Amino acid sequence: MNTSYEQQAENYIFRLLLQSIIRENLVSFNKTPQGLEIEVPKGGRVEVPVSRTYILGHIDIGGSPVYVDPSGKKQELQRMEELLMLLGFRNESFVKEMMNSALNYASALEAFDKRKESVPGQQDTWEYVINRTKNDRNFSPLVFFEQWVIDGHTTHPGTRTRLPMSPEDVRKYAPEWGASPELVPLAVRTDRVRETAPFHTTMTGTLTETSPEVKEEFEVLSGSYRLIPLHPWQADHTLPVYYKKELEDGTMIPLASRLPSYALMSFRTMALAGYGAPHLKTAMNVQMTSAVRTVSAASTRNAPVMAGLLTEIAGKDADIGETTTFSRDLAGIHYAPDDDRDRSFFEKNVASILRENPEAALQEGEIAMPAAALISTSPVTGSLLIEELAGETTEEAFISFLETYARVLLPGVTRLMSEYGIAMEAHLQNTVVILKDRHPVRIDIRDCGGVRILPERLNRHFEEAPIDPSTNLLTDKEEDLTDIFSHALFHNHLGEIIMILASRHALPEAGMWAAVRRVLEESLHSSDTEQAARDEERLTTRPARMKSLVRMRLSGQFTDYEFVDTPNPFQEGGEPV
């Protein structure tokens, strides 16, 4: 690998890490005319040069941080390990994760440069995608855009952590390398399977309909089986190590046939080959960001239940359904061992969720792209997609586009929270933008596993929903709803877009945030209820709540979220701190 990729990647992850440490208040620091000074537990200070600060607490770091020891001697800090050791974060696993994130980000940068050589340079990404769609009936704009998102999670320094995968496996399976993994259909004895499929669409039925070869091989099996799709990495590294007994006694039989697919930006979610074909969320015993990406038994039950609930709400409430749709999780399936020892591990490592593809419901002329693609560099033009869609790189053009975008993004999710007590994690990765003639016309939300539900509000409209409480979806606090909403919509969605535009074009943020506030207030006022008024008060006058992702990782806390207060972009005279 080119050393310039490695250096660029380490600098990027280093700055994400340093920014997270500061924004999450993990250390004591003071402002100086040049930037920030962080107190070092063993004595001395770390000076961080800051060239610009942003309303939500982002900082542009203007150079390498410098450690000044108690005697005044200075040392430039070039590596993450040095900073972490100085600040007292002596967690070897975390250091390893940061180094792995940098290594894989370097791989992503290399992938971008190598793959873009095959993309003809043109003046307009929209025209390029429209023309490819016309000329190739199997071309998926959604897959195209997903596989060109290089930066991953824009606020987490573990954005590219993929442990314990080898660099070779990352190249083989990563979306940024344009991966097309061949999924392994695993036949599992029917009495050892639990499936939730309320829409009369089963995992086995879908996989056998997708592939005649799989169907033929499956139907000649002796005995009663169902199919659970496995990621090939999981089939190679987890199945033979932990499921030897099941493989030997015929409880599990990996079929020889394979299911062609395309890796989407989450890495372990696949689009089956063919335009509009379903998506599959697969289990991988791999740590990505802070969590190991298996599929819990509870989520295989809850996902289809939530899909039915959300679809019913959107169907009967036009204020939601007009601009917001949901990619339904049609079925969830997992292995059910006959032994209680380590039951959770064995359930969640052979499990999958079958999900609708938003492209299957598009109208003529519509294009679907993940919201994260808006702030990704186009391989066609070298510009950010949002810069192309806005038409001009001016403050007025960006404000106009953001207001249009907010009018399809905010009304549905705001009403869902204030009226029905469901807070969606509509962040950049979970939100699919549907565009027509370059303009956003609606959003589609997928992967509803991170929602928070306040039964007090929901039960006014429905009988008690059968949600498995082991996934911590239920809450009795209104603040939990607005915390999830604030982090996903403001910190990990609109805030990232606004910050990047302000940084790239040296623009003020206030006008862009004012456009968002107008739409937010209109959306909340449309409910005209006391609960909506309370939500508005928390969202617009109190500190903006942000998930403390690094703190959660260092504490080993993954199920109960921790939040930190940040400046509120909607307060009068909101200025960077």
C-alpha positions in Angstrom: 0.0 0.0 0.0 1.2 3.5 -0.8 2.6 5.1 2.3 0.8 8.3 1.5 -2.6 6.5 2.0 -1.4 5.2 5.3 -0.2 8.7 6.5 -3.4 10.4 5.3 -5.5 7.7 7.0 -3.7 7.9 10.3 -4.0 11.7 10.3 -7.7 11.5 9.6 -8.4 8.9 12.3 -6.1 10.7 14.8 -8.1 13.9 14.3 -11.4 12.1 14.6 -10.1 10.6 17.9 -8.8 13.9 19.3 -12.1 15.6 18.3 -14.1 12.9 20.0 -12.1 13.2 23.2 -12.7 16.9 23.3 -16.4 16.9 22.2 -17.3 14.2 24.7 -15.5 16.0 27.6 -13.3 13.0 28.3 -10.5 15.3 29.5 -10.2 18.7 31.1 -9.2 21.4 28.7 -9.1 25.2 28.4 -9.4 27.5 25.4 -6.4 29.5 24.4 -6.0 32.2 21.6 -4.3 29.4 19.5 -6.8 26.6 20.2 -7.1 24.3 23.2 -4.9 23.1 26.1 -5.6 19.6 27.5 -4.4 18.8 31.0 -2.2 15.7 31.2 -2.6 13.6 34.4 1.1 13.0 34.9 1.8 16.7 34.5 2.2 19.1 31.6 -0.3 19.8 28.8 -1.2 19.0 25.3 -1.6 22.0 23.0 -4.1 21.6 20.2 -4.0 24.2 17.4 -7.5 25.0 16.2 -8.2 26.9 13.1 -12.0 26.9 13.3 -14.8 25.8 15.7 -18.3 24.9 14.7 -21.7 25.3 16.5 -22.0 21.6 17.5 -18.5 21.5 18.8 -16.6 20.2 15.8 -13.1 21.6 15.4 -10.7 22.1 12.5 -7.4 21.0 13.9 -4.7 23.3 12.4 -1.7 21.0 12.9 -0.1 18.3 15.1 -0.9 18.5 18.8 2.2 19.2 21.0 2.9 17.8 24.4 4.6 20.4 26.8 6.1 18.6 29.8 6.3 20.3 33.3 9.7 21.7 32.4 8.5 23.3 29.3 10.1 20.9 26.8 7.9 20.3 23.7 7.2 17.1 21.8 5.1 17.0 18.6 2.6 14.1 18.8 2.5 12.2 15.6 0.8 8.9 16.6 -2.5 8.1 18.3 -0.8 5.7 20.8 1.3 8.6 22.2 -1.8 10.8 22.7 -3.8 8.0 24.4 -1.0 7.1 26.7 -0.4 10.7 27.8 -4.1 11.2 28.5 -4.3 8.0 30.6 -6.4 5.9 28.1 -4.3 2.8 28.6 -6.8 0.4 27.0 -4.7 -1.8 24.7 -7.8 -3.1 22.8 -9.0 0.4 22.1 -5.5 1.4 20.7 -5.6 -1.7 18.5 -9.0 -0.7 17.2 -7.9 2.8 16.3 -4.9 1.4 14.5 -7.0 -1.0 12.6 -9.5 1.7 11.7 -6.6 3.7 10.2 -5.3 0.7 8.3 -8.7 0.0 6.8 -9.3 3.7 6.0 -6.0 3.7 4.1 -7.3 0.7 2.2 -10.5 2.6 1.4 -8.6 5.6 0.1 -6.6 3.2 -2.2 -9.8 1.6 -3.3 -11.3 4.9 -4.3 -8.3 5.9 -6.5 -8.1 2.4 -8.1 -11.8 2.0 -8.8 -12.4 5.5 -10.1 -10.1 4.8 -13.0 -12.9 2.6 -14.5 -15.5 5.4 -14.1 -15.5 7.8 -17.1 -15.0 11.4 -16.0 -18.1 13.5 -16.7 -19.5 16.8 -15.7 -22.5 15.5 -13.9 -23.1 12.5 -11.6 -26.8 12.6 -11.9 -26.7 12.3 -15.7 -24.1 9.5 -15.4 -26.4 7.5 -13.2 -29.5 8.1 -15.2 -27.7 7.0 -18.4 -26.4 3.8 -16.8 -29.9 3.0 -15.5 -31.3 3.4 -19.1 -28.5 1.2 -20.6 -28.3 -1.5 -18.0 -31.6 -2.9 -16.4 -29.6 -4.5 -13.6 -27.7 -1.4 -12.6 -28.6 -0.3 -9.1 -27.9 3.4 -8.4 -28.4 2.6 -4.7 -25.6 0.0 -4.7 -23.4 2.4 -6.8 -23.7 5.2 -4.3 -23.4 2.9 -1.2 -20.1 1.5 -2.5 -18.6 4.9 -3.1 -19.1 6.1 0.5 -15.5 6.1 1.6 -15.4 7.8 5.0 -17.9 5.6 6.8 -19.1 6.9 10.2 -18.2 10.6 10.1 -17.9 11.1 13.9 -16.5 7.8 15.3 -12.7 7.2 15.2 -13.4 3.5 14.9 -15.2 4.2 11.6 -13.2 1.6 9.8 -12.4 -0.9 12.6 -13.0 -4.4 11.3 -11.4 -6.8 13.8 -10.3 -9.6 13.4 -10.5 -9.4 9.6 -7.3 -9.6 7.6 -6.4 -6.8 5.1 -7.0 -9.4 2.3 -10.5 -10.2 3.6 -11.3 -6.5 3.8 -10.3 -6.0 0.2 -12.4 -9.1 -0.7 -15.6 -8.2 1.1 -15.6 -4.4 1.7 -18.2 -2.2 -0.1 -15.5 0.5 -0.9 -13.7 -2.2 -3.0 -16.9 -2.8 -4.9 -17.3 -6.2 -3.3 -19.8 -8.8 -4.6 -19.8 -11.5 -1.9 -21.3 -14.9 -2.6 -23.5 -15.7 0.3 -23.7 -19.2 1.7 -27.2 -20.7 2.1 -27.0 -22.7 5.3 -29.7 -25.4 5.7 -30.7 -25.7 9.4 -33.0 -28.4 10.7 -36.5 -26.9 11.1 -36.8 -27.8 14.8 -33.6 -25.8 15.5 -34.9 -22.6 13.8 -37.0 -19.8 15.0 -38.5 -17.4 12.4 -40.7 -14.4 12.6 -42.4 -13.7 9.2 -45.7 -11.8 9.6 -45.9 -10.7 5.9 -46.1 -14.2 4.5 -42.6 -13.9 3.1 -40.1 -16.4 4.5 -36.4 -16.4 4.3 -36.3 -19.9 2.7 -39.0 -19.0 0.2 -37.1 -15.9 -0.9 -33.7 -17.6 -1.2 -35.1 -20.5 -3.3 -37.1 -18.1 -5.5 -33.9 -16.0 -6.0 -31.7 -18.9 -7.1 -32.9 -22.0 -9.1 -29.6 -23.7 -8.1 -30.3 -23.1 -4.4 -33.9 -24.3 -4.9 -32.8 -27.5 -6.6 -30.1 -28.4 -4.1 -32.4 -27.5 -1.1 -35.3 -29.6 -2.3 -33.3 -32.9 -2.5 -32.2 -32.6 1.2 -33.4 -35.5 3.3 -35.4 -34.2 6.2 -37.0 -30.8 7.1 -34.8 -27.8 6.9 -34.9 -24.0 6.5 -32.3 -21.7 5.0 -30.3 -19.0 6.8 -27.9 -17.0 4.7 -24.4 -16.6 5.9 -21.8 -14.0 5.0 -18.9 -16.0 3.4 -16.5 -14.6 6.0 -18.8 -16.0 8.7 -19.0 -19.3 6.9 -15.3 -19.6 6.7 -14.2 -18.3 10.1 -17.1 -18.8 12.6 -19.2 -21.8 11.4 -16.4 -24.4 11.4 -14.9 -23.3 14.7 -18.1 -23.0 16.9 -20.6 -25.2 15.1 -18.6 -28.4 14.6 -21.2 -30.6 16.3 -24.1 -29.2 14.2 -22.1 -29.7 11.0 -21.2 -33.3 11.9 -24.7 -34.5 13.0 -26.5 -32.9 10.1 -28.3 -30.1 12.1 -26.6 -27.7 9.7 -25.7 -28.3 6.0 -24.0 -25.6 4.0 -25.2 -25.8 0.4 -22.7 -25.8 -2.4 -24.7 -23.2 -4.4 -24.1 -19.6 -3.7 -26.2 -16.4 -3.7 -24.5 -13.5 -5.6 -24.9 -10.2 -3.8 -23.4 -6.7 -3.4 -22.0 -5.4 -0.2 -23.8 -2.2 1.1 -22.1 0.5 3.2 -22.8 -1.3 6.5 -20.5 -4.1 5.2 -22.6 -7.0 6.5 -25.9 -6.0 4.8 -26.1 -7.3 1.2 -28.2 -6.5 -1.8 -29.1 -9.8 -3.6 -28.1 -9.5 -7.3 -30.8 -8.0 -9.5 -32.4 -4.6 -9.5 -34.9 -4.3 -6.7 -33.9 -7.7 -5.2 -34.2 -7.9 -1.4 -31.5 -7.0 1.1 -30.1 -9.4 3.7 -28.7 -8.3 7.1 -26.2 -11.0 7.9 -24.3 -11.9 11.1 -20.6 -11.3 11.3 -18.5 -12.1 14.4 -16.5 -8.9 13.6 -16.2 -5.7 15.5 -17.1 -2.7 13.4 -17.0 0.7 15.1 -17.6 -0.3 18.7 -19.9 -3.4 18.4 -19.6 -6.9 17.1 -22.0 -7.1 14.2 -24.0 -10.2 14.9 -27.8 -10.4 14.7 -29.5 -11.0 18.1 -32.5 -13.3 18.4 -34.5 -10.5 19.9 -33.8 -8.3 16.8 -35.0 -11.1 14.5 -38.3 -11.0 16.3 -38.6 -7.2 16.8 -37.6 -6.1 13.3 -40.6 -7.5 11.5 -43.0 -6.4 14.3 -41.6 -2.9 14.0 -41.9 -3.0 10.3 -45.6 -3.8 10.5 -46.2 -1.1 13.1 -44.4 1.6 11.1 -46.0 0.6 7.8 -49.5 0.7 9.4 -48.8 4.2 10.9 -47.5 5.6 7.6 -50.4 4.1 5.7 -53.1 5.8 7.9 -51.3 9.0 8.8 -50.7 11.2 5.7 -48.5 13.6 7.6 -46.0 10.7 7.9 -46.7 8.7 4.8 -46.5 11.6 2.4 -42.7 12.0 2.8 -41.6 9.0 4.8 -41.6 5.3 3.9 -39.9 2.3 5.6 -38.0 -0.6 4.1 -39.8 -3.4 5.9 -37.9 -6.1 7.6 -40.0 -8.9 6.2 -38.6 -11.8 8.1 -36.1 -12.5 10.9 -34.6 -16.0 11.4 -32.0 -17.5 13.8 -30.6 -20.8 15.0 -32.1 -22.1 18.2 -29.6 -24.4 20.0 -30.9 -27.2 22.2 -28.4 -26.3 24.9 -28.6 -23.2 27.1 -24.9 -22.8 27.5 -23.8 -19.7 25.5 -27.2 -19.7 23.9 -27.1 -16.1 22.9 -23.7 -16.5 21.1 -25.0 -19.5 19.1 -28.3 -17.8 18.2 -26.8 -14.5 17.1 -24.0 -15.8 14.9 -26.3 -17.8 12.7 -29.1 -15.4 12.1 -30.3 -13.0 9.4 -33.0 -10.4 8.6 -34.7 -10.2 5.2 -35.4 -6.6 4.2 -37.2 -4.8 1.4 -35.1 -3.0 -1.2 -36.3 0.7 -1.5 -35.6 0.5 -5.2 -38.4 -2.0 -5.7 -41.0 0.7 -5.0 -39.5 3.6 -7.0 -41.6 5.5 -9.5 -40.4 6.4 -13.0 -37.4 8.8 -12.9 -36.7 8.3 -9.2 -33.3 7.5 -7.9 -32.4 6.1 -4.4 -29.2 7.0 -2.6 -28.1 6.7 1.1 -28.0 10.1 2.8 -24.3 9.5 3.5 -23.6 9.8 -0.2 -24.6 13.4 -0.1 -21.3 14.3 1.7 -19.2 11.8 -0.2 -16.9 12.5 -3.2 -18.3 11.5 -6.5 -16.0 9.3 -8.6 -17.5 10.9 -11.6 -16.8 14.6 -10.9 -14.7 14.8 -7.8 -17.3 17.0 -6.1 -19.5 16.2 -3.2 -22.9 15.0 -4.4 -24.7 17.7 -2.4 -22.6 20.3 -4.1 -23.9 19.0 -7.5 -27.5 18.7 -6.4 -27.5 22.2 -4.9 -26.6 23.6 -8.3 -24.2 26.2 -7.1 -21.6 26.3 -4.3 -23.0 29.4 -2.6 -24.6 29.9 0.8 -27.9 30.7 -0.8 -27.9 27.5 -2.9 -27.0 25.4 0.1 -29.7 27.0 2.3 -32.3 26.4 -0.4 -31.3 22.7 -0.9 -31.2 22.1 2.9 -34.6 23.6 3.4 -36.0 21.4 0.6 -34.2 18.4 2.1 -35.4 19.1 5.6 -39.0 19.3 4.4 -38.9 15.6 3.3 -36.6 14.5 6.2 -38.2 16.1 9.3 -42.0 16.1 9.2 -42.5 12.3 9.2 -39.9 11.4 11.8 -40.9 14.4 14.0 -44.6 13.4 14.0 -43.7 9.8 14.6 -41.9 10.8 17.8 -44.3 13.4 19.1 -47.6 11.7 18.3 -46.7 8.0 18.4 -43.7 8.0 20.8 -41.3 6.3 18.3 -37.9 8.0 17.9 -36.1 6.8 14.8 -32.4 6.6 14.3 -32.6 8.5 11.0 -28.9 9.1 10.6 -26.9 9.3 7.4 -26.4 5.6 7.2 -30.0 4.5 7.9 -31.7 7.1 5.7 -32.2 6.6 2.0 -33.0 9.7 0.0 -35.4 9.4 -3.0 -34.7 12.0 -5.6 -36.5 13.0 -8.8 -35.1 15.6 -11.2 -32.3 16.1 -8.7 -34.7 17.1 -5.9 -35.4 15.1 -2.7 -39.1 14.0 -2.8 -39.2 11.6 0.2 -37.0 9.5 2.5 -37.0 5.8 3.2 -35.8 4.6 6.6 -34.2 1.2 7.1 -32.9 -0.9 10.0 -35.2 0.1 12.8 -33.3 -1.7 15.5 -32.1 1.5 17.2 -35.5 3.1 17.8 -36.8 4.1 21.2 -40.5 3.7 22.0 -42.5 5.5 24.7 -45.5 3.2 25.2 -47.4 6.0 26.9 -47.8 7.7 23.5 -47.9 4.6 21.3 -50.7 2.9 23.3 -53.1 5.8 22.6 -53.2 4.6 19.0 -52.5 0.8 19.3 -52.9 -2.1 21.6 -49.6 -2.9 23.3 -47.1 -3.9 20.6 -45.3 -7.2 21.3 -41.8 -5.8 21.5 -39.1 -7.9 23.0 -37.8 -5.7 25.9 -34.3 -7.4 25.9 -33.2 -5.0 23.1 -33.9 -1.9 25.2 -36.3 -0.4 22.7 -38.8 0.6 25.3 -38.5 3.6 27.6 -40.7 5.5 30.1 -38.8 8.8 29.6 -39.7 11.5 27.1 -36.1 12.6 27.2 -34.9 9.3 25.8 -36.9 10.0 22.6 -35.5 13.5 22.0 -32.0 12.3 22.9 -32.1 9.6 20.1 -33.8 12.1 17.8 -31.2 14.8 18.4 -28.2 12.6 18.0 -29.4 10.9 14.8 -31.0 13.9 13.0 -28.8 16.8 14.1 -25.4 15.4 15.1 -25.2 12.4 12.7 -27.1 13.8 9.8 -27.9 17.5 9.2 -25.1 18.7 11.5 -22.5 16.7 9.5 -23.8 18.1 6.2 -23.8 21.7 7.5 -20.4 21.4 9.1 -18.8 20.0 5.9 -20.4 22.6 3.7 -19.3 25.4 6.1 -15.8 24.0 6.2 -15.3 23.4 2.5 -16.6 26.8 1.4 -15.7 29.0 4.4 -19.4 29.7 5.0 -21.3 30.6 8.2 -23.5 27.9 9.7 -26.2 30.1 11.1 -28.3 30.5 7.9 -28.3 26.8 7.2 -29.3 25.9 10.8 -32.0 28.6 10.6 -33.5 26.8 7.6 -33.6 23.6 9.5 -35.2 25.3 12.6 -38.0 26.7 10.4 -38.9 23.2 9.2 -38.5 21.6 12.6 -40.8 24.1 14.3 -43.4 23.8 11.5 -43.3 20.0 11.9 -43.7 20.1 15.7 -46.5 22.7 15.5 -48.5 20.6 13.1 -49.2 18.2 16.0 -50.4 21.0 18.3 -50.2 18.9 21.4 -48.7 19.4 24.8 -46.3 16.5 24.2 -45.1 18.1 20.9 -44.6 21.4 22.8 -42.5 19.6 25.4 -40.4 18.0 22.6 -39.9 21.3 21.0 -38.7 22.9 24.3 -36.1 20.1 24.8 -34.9 20.2 21.2 -34.7 24.0 20.7 -33.8 25.4 24.1 -31.7 22.8 25.9 -28.2 21.5 25.1 -28.2 19.3 22.0 -27.7 15.8 23.1 -24.9 13.7 21.4 -24.0 10.0 21.9 -20.7 9.7 23.7 -19.4 7.0 21.4 -15.8 6.8 22.6 -16.8 7.0 26.3 -19.3 4.1 25.7 -16.5 2.1 24.0 -14.0 2.7 26.8 -16.6 1.8 29.4 -17.7 -1.3 27.6 -21.3 0.0 27.6 -23.1 -0.9 24.4 -26.8 -1.4 25.3 -27.6 1.7 27.4 -26.6 4.8 25.5 -24.5 7.6 27.2 -25.0 11.2 26.0 -23.1 14.4 26.4 -24.4 18.0 26.2 -23.3 20.1 23.3 -24.3 23.7 22.2 -27.8 23.9 20.7 -27.8 25.2 17.1 -31.3 26.5 17.4 -30.8 28.9 20.3 -30.8 32.5 19.4 -27.4 33.8 18.5 -26.0 30.2 18.4 -22.3 30.5 17.9 -19.4 28.1 17.8 -17.8 27.4 21.2 
